[in-house]
């Protein structure tokens, strides 16, 4: 999109939010790799729809006051960015991490809005979290923090308004504490959060859904090229829920997963990671110490390095935003990588994406690849509304079908470029909804 209207809008947003680089990066990607239906373009400009879609409806910010095990009062900052409810209630995860700030959450909420629109499901976009670091905190401290966080957040969420879920450092345990606090405050048992335990309103496959969905999407892309995962080599970053479940499903489907990583380095299994090892890591409550897994023979640990220097057919960054930069992209291209699938949210820098495009590497964006988690959250909302749980097999089947539909939405919009296809399908859906609903 290169009209004068778009250029002026982007320039204005860049000046207004100059201190929010992650948010502006997300806008830049959407503008650079989107196509608006010509029939909508005039109305979009006339009613300034793009400005309404790119900026959040509201940003809610609050103090989270809690007490540690030593009785000391702690104060963190919490946020909920409600980006858009044009096509459904606000929906998106909560992230607890010291690096969380308004810019990061606004980028995530914007991405979530487009990701959710791409699914074809009736859900809007949001994101939230706090600059709380759970590392080294006791279970009781995490519980008290979650309860204090919900003591502020409950005012702004609900099953038909805004339905948070988990994200980095917010898993089933934290969702349980958050939901328990919400239930007691509101005196309601409702689907106000997703990612709950199956025993009290959660859905089967929710924990596995993002990682499993990555591989279901990979298989759709490969099938289009008359290929399969059999014997292909994969390099993954991260060692959290998404990376491990991506590895688990990839191994089940016949691929050879070579790496996992963390902020200290990466683990390389030259013969491929065993399914049993992945299951052991998934069963651990704490994040695994990957360096202790190395055996000096076929599994080695490389300190202070990234896995992108390893030769492989497919690269799947599953850790965090902007983890794969231009130098990493050059290594991957030099080593002959065929596909890059974004398992995390915006893990590739803008420079890396342009480099992949320049060298004709198939690049698959996060809003398509990792949409399985939010899709399963939507199915959990439906089960909560109907008071009727579904089986693991049924939910896994629905997940695979949803990823197939997302792939179809991408290719029916642009057969040559998945990033343009994903962005454009979502953009056109959002613009049509905005125009239909008036100012």
C-alpha positions in Angstrom: 0.0 0.0 0.0 1.7 3.1 -1.2 -1.0 5.8 -1.5 -0.5 9.4 -0.2 -3.1 8.6 2.5 -1.1 5.6 3.7 2.2 7.5 3.6 0.9 10.4 5.6 -0.7 8.1 8.1 2.4 6.1 8.7 4.5 9.3 9.0 2.1 10.6 11.6 2.1 7.4 13.6 5.9 7.2 13.4 6.1 10.7 14.9 3.5 10.1 17.6 4.9 6.8 18.8 8.6 7.3 18.1 9.5 5.8 21.5 7.6 2.5 20.6 9.9 0.7 18.1 8.2 -2.7 18.3 4.8 -1.3 17.6 6.1 0.8 14.7 7.9 -2.3 13.3 4.6 -4.2 13.3 2.9 -1.3 11.4 5.8 -1.2 8.9 5.5 -4.9 8.1 1.7 -4.7 7.7 2.0 -1.7 5.3 4.9 -3.1 3.3 3.3 -6.6 2.8 -0.5 -5.9 2.5 -2.8 -5.3 -0.5 -6.2 -3.7 -0.1 -9.0 -4.6 -2.5 -9.3 -1.6 -4.9 -13.1 -1.6 -4.3 -12.5 -0.8 -0.6 -9.6 1.6 -1.0 -11.6 4.8 -1.6 -14.0 4.2 1.3 -11.0 3.2 3.5 -9.5 6.6 2.9 -12.7 8.5 3.1 -13.6 7.1 6.5 -9.9 6.9 7.7 -10.4 3.2 8.4 -6.7 2.3 8.4 -6.0 4.8 11.2 -8.7 3.1 13.2 -7.4 -0.4 12.5 -3.7 0.3 13.2 -4.2 2.0 16.5 -5.7 0.2 19.6 -9.1 1.1 20.9 -7.7 1.6 24.3 -4.6 1.0 26.4 -5.3 0.2 30.1 -2.4 0.6 32.5 -2.4 0.0 36.2 -0.2 -0.7 39.3 0.0 -4.3 40.6 0.7 -4.2 44.3 1.7 -7.4 46.0 3.7 -8.8 48.9 6.7 -11.2 48.6 7.5 -14.0 51.0 9.6 -11.6 53.2 6.6 -9.4 53.7 7.9 -6.6 51.5 5.5 -4.7 49.4 6.3 -4.8 45.6 4.9 -2.7 42.8 4.8 -3.8 39.2 3.2 -2.3 36.1 0.3 -4.1 34.4 -1.3 -3.4 31.0 -4.2 -4.6 28.8 -4.2 -3.4 25.2 -7.6 -3.8 23.7 -6.8 -3.4 20.0 -10.0 -4.2 18.1 -13.3 -5.9 18.6 -14.6 -5.3 15.1 -15.2 -8.9 14.4 -15.5 -10.4 17.9 -14.6 -9.8 21.6 -11.1 -8.8 22.4 -8.8 -12.0 22.5 -5.2 -12.4 23.3 -2.7 -13.6 25.9 -1.1 -12.3 29.0 2.7 -12.1 29.3 4.7 -11.8 32.5 8.3 -10.8 31.8 10.7 -7.9 32.9 10.9 -6.8 29.2 7.2 -6.2 28.9 6.3 -2.6 28.1 3.6 -0.7 26.3 5.3 -0.8 22.9 5.8 -4.6 23.0 2.1 -5.2 24.0 0.8 -2.8 21.3 2.8 -4.7 18.7 1.5 -8.0 20.0 -2.1 -6.7 20.1 -1.9 -5.4 16.5 -0.4 -8.8 15.4 -3.1 -10.6 17.4 -5.9 -8.6 15.7 -4.6 -9.6 12.2 -3.9 -13.2 13.3 -7.3 -13.6 14.7 -9.0 -12.1 11.6 -6.9 -14.6 9.5 -8.4 -17.6 11.3 -11.9 -16.7 10.0 -13.2 -17.0 13.5 -15.3 -14.3 15.3 -12.6 -12.9 17.6 -11.0 -9.5 18.0 -7.4 -8.8 19.1 -5.8 -7.8 22.4 -2.7 -8.4 24.5 -1.7 -7.8 28.1 0.8 -8.5 30.8 3.1 -7.1 33.4 6.8 -6.3 33.9 6.9 -9.0 36.6 9.7 -11.5 36.5 8.6 -14.9 37.8 12.2 -16.2 37.7 13.2 -17.1 41.3 9.8 -16.5 42.7 8.1 -19.0 45.0 4.8 -20.6 44.0 3.1 -18.5 46.7 4.6 -15.3 45.4 3.4 -16.1 41.9 -0.1 -16.8 43.2 -0.2 -13.5 45.1 1.0 -11.6 42.1 -1.7 -13.2 39.9 -4.4 -12.4 42.4 -3.2 -8.8 42.7 -3.0 -8.5 38.9 -6.6 -9.8 38.5 -7.7 -7.5 41.2 -7.2 -4.7 38.6 -7.8 -6.5 35.4 -11.3 -7.9 36.2 -12.9 -4.6 35.6 -12.1 -4.8 31.9 -12.7 -8.4 30.9 -15.5 -10.9 30.5 -16.7 -13.7 28.2 -18.3 -11.4 25.7 -16.0 -8.4 26.2 -12.3 -9.5 26.5 -11.0 -13.0 27.1 -7.3 -13.2 28.0 -5.2 -16.4 27.7 -1.7 -17.4 28.5 1.6 -16.3 26.9 5.2 -16.2 28.0 5.5 -17.2 31.7 1.7 -17.5 31.9 0.8 -21.1 31.7 -1.9 -23.4 33.3 -0.7 -22.6 36.8 -0.9 -18.9 36.4 -4.2 -19.1 34.5 -5.6 -21.1 37.4 -4.7 -18.5 39.9 -6.0 -15.7 37.7 -9.3 -17.5 37.0 -9.7 -18.3 40.7 -9.4 -14.7 41.6 -11.8 -13.6 38.8 -14.4 -16.2 39.9 -14.3 -15.0 43.5 -14.4 -11.3 42.7 -17.3 -11.6 40.2 -19.0 -14.6 41.9 -19.4 -16.1 38.4 -18.1 -19.2 36.8 -17.7 -18.1 33.2 -15.4 -18.3 30.2 -13.6 -15.1 31.0 -10.2 -16.7 30.5 -8.9 -19.5 28.3 -6.1 -21.9 28.9 -7.7 -23.3 32.0 -7.2 -26.8 33.3 -9.5 -29.4 31.7 -10.9 -30.1 35.1 -12.6 -26.6 35.4 -13.6 -25.5 31.9 -10.4 -25.9 29.9 -10.0 -27.6 26.6 -8.1 -30.6 25.5 -5.1 -29.8 23.2 -5.0 -26.1 24.4 -1.5 -26.6 25.8 -0.2 -28.3 22.7 -2.2 -26.3 20.2 0.3 -23.6 19.2 3.1 -26.1 18.6 1.0 -28.7 17.0 -0.6 -26.0 14.8 2.8 -24.9 13.6 3.5 -28.4 12.2 0.0 -28.7 10.7 0.6 -25.5 8.9 4.1 -26.7 7.8 2.4 -29.8 6.3 -0.1 -27.7 4.4 2.7 -25.6 2.8 4.8 -28.7 2.0 1.7 -30.5 0.5 1.3 -27.6 -1.9 4.8 -28.3 -3.2 4.1 -32.1 -3.2 6.5 -32.6 -0.3 6.2 -34.1 3.2 8.1 -33.8 6.5 9.6 -37.3 6.2 13.3 -37.0 6.8 13.5 -33.2 6.5 15.7 -31.5 9.0 14.4 -28.8 11.3 16.2 -26.3 13.5 14.1 -24.7 16.3 14.8 -21.9 18.8 13.4 -21.9 22.3 12.6 -24.6 24.8 9.3 -23.5 26.1 5.8 -24.9 25.4 5.7 -23.8 21.7 9.1 -25.1 20.8 8.7 -28.4 22.6 5.3 -29.2 21.2 6.4 -28.2 17.7 9.3 -30.6 18.1 7.0 -33.3 19.5 4.6 -33.1 16.5 7.4 -32.8 14.0 9.1 -35.9 15.2 5.7 -37.8 15.1 5.4 -36.8 11.5 8.8 -38.1 10.5 11.0 -35.0 10.6 14.4 -34.8 12.3 14.6 -32.0 14.9 18.2 -30.9 15.4 18.1 -28.0 17.9 16.5 -26.3 20.9 17.8 -23.2 22.5 17.6 -20.6 25.3 19.2 -17.3 26.1 22.5 -19.0 26.9 23.1 -21.0 23.8 21.7 -23.9 21.8 21.5 -27.7 21.9 22.4 -29.7 18.8 21.4 -33.3 18.3 23.2 -34.4 15.2 21.1 -37.6 14.9 17.9 -35.7 15.8 16.2 -35.3 19.2 14.4 -38.3 20.5 10.6 -38.2 21.1 11.2 -39.6 24.6 13.5 -36.7 25.5 10.9 -34.1 24.3 8.3 -35.8 26.5 10.6 -35.7 29.5 11.2 -32.0 28.9 7.5 -31.3 28.6 6.8 -33.1 31.8 9.2 -30.8 33.8 7.5 -28.0 35.6 10.6 -25.8 35.4 12.3 -24.7 32.2 14.9 -27.3 31.3 18.6 -26.7 31.6 19.5 -27.6 28.0 23.3 -27.6 28.7 22.9 -30.6 31.1 21.3 -32.7 28.3 24.5 -32.6 26.2 26.3 -36.0 26.3 29.5 -35.0 24.4 28.7 -37.5 21.6 25.7 -36.9 19.4 24.1 -34.1 21.6 26.3 -31.0 22.0 25.9 -27.7 23.7 27.1 -24.4 22.2 27.3 -21.5 24.6 26.4 -18.0 23.6 25.3 -19.0 20.1 22.1 -19.3 18.1 20.9 -22.4 16.2 20.7 -20.5 12.9 24.3 -21.5 12.0 23.2 -25.2 11.7 22.5 -26.6 8.2 18.8 -27.6 7.9 15.8 -27.7 5.5 13.5 -25.7 7.7 14.1 -23.0 10.4 11.4 -22.4 13.0 12.1 -19.5 15.5 9.9 -20.2 18.5 11.4 -18.0 21.3 10.7 -14.3 21.2 10.4 -11.1 19.0 13.4 -10.1 16.8 15.5 -13.1 17.8 16.5 -13.8 14.2 18.3 -10.8 12.7 19.9 -10.0 9.3 23.2 -11.8 10.2 21.2 -15.0 11.1 19.3 -14.7 7.9 22.5 -14.6 5.9 23.7 -17.8 7.6 20.5 -19.6 6.9 20.5 -18.6 3.3 24.2 -19.5 2.9 23.5 -22.9 4.4 20.6 -23.6 2.0 17.5 -23.3 4.2 14.3 -23.8 2.2 11.6 -22.5 4.5 11.4 -20.2 7.5 8.3 -20.6 9.6 7.7 -18.1 12.4 6.6 -20.0 15.5 6.9 -17.1 17.9 5.4 -13.6 17.4 7.5 -11.4 15.1 10.8 -13.4 15.7 12.4 -12.1 12.5 13.5 -8.5 12.1 12.3 -6.5 9.1 15.8 -6.7 7.6 15.8 -10.5 7.9 12.4 -10.8 6.3 13.5 -8.6 3.3 16.7 -10.7 3.0 14.6 -13.9 2.8 12.4 -12.4 0.2 15.4 -11.1 -1.9 16.8 -14.7 -1.9 13.5 -16.3 -2.7 13.3 -18.3 0.6 9.8 -19.3 1.5 8.9 -17.2 4.5 5.8 -18.0 6.5 4.6 -15.3 9.0 3.6 -15.8 12.6 0.1 -14.6 12.2 -0.5 -17.7 10.0 1.9 -20.2 11.5 1.2 -19.9 15.2 -2.5 -19.2 15.1 -3.3 -22.6 16.5 -3.3 -21.4 20.1 -5.8 -18.7 19.7 -8.0 -20.9 17.5 -8.1 -23.5 20.3 -8.9 -20.7 22.8 -11.9 -19.8 20.7 -13.0 -23.4 20.8 -12.6 -23.4 24.6 -14.9 -20.3 24.7 -17.5 -22.3 22.8 -17.2 -25.2 25.1 -17.6 -22.9 28.1 -20.7 -21.2 26.6 -22.3 -24.6 25.9 -21.1 -26.3 29.1 -20.0 -29.2 26.9 -16.4 -30.4 26.7 -15.0 -32.2 23.7 -12.5 -35.1 23.5 -8.8 -34.7 22.8 -9.2 -36.4 19.4 -12.1 -34.1 18.4 -10.2 -30.9 19.4 -7.0 -32.1 17.6 -9.0 -32.7 14.5 -10.6 -29.2 14.7 -7.1 -27.7 15.2 -5.7 -29.4 12.0 -8.8 -28.3 10.0 -8.4 -24.7 11.2 -4.7 -24.6 10.2 -5.8 -25.9 6.8 -8.3 -23.1 6.5 -5.7 -20.5 7.5 -3.5 -21.8 4.7 -6.3 -21.6 2.3 -7.0 -18.0 3.3 -3.4 -17.1 2.6 -3.1 -18.7 -0.8 -6.5 -17.7 -2.1 -5.5 -14.0 -1.4 -1.9 -14.2 -2.8 -0.5 -17.4 -4.3 3.1 -16.1 -4.5 3.7 -14.6 -1.1 2.3 -16.0 2.2 3.1 -12.8 4.1 1.1 -10.7 1.7 -1.6 -13.3 1.6 -2.0 -13.5 5.4 -1.9 -9.7 5.9 -4.2 -8.9 3.1 -6.9 -11.5 4.0 -7.0 -10.1 7.5 -6.9 -6.5 6.4 -9.7 -6.8 4.0 -11.9 -8.6 6.5 -11.2 -5.9 9.1 -11.8 -3.0 6.7 -15.1 -4.5 5.5 -16.3 -4.9 9.1 -15.3 -1.3 10.0 -17.2 0.1 7.0 -20.2 -2.0 7.6 -20.5 -0.8 11.3 -20.0 2.9 10.6 -18.0 5.5 12.5 
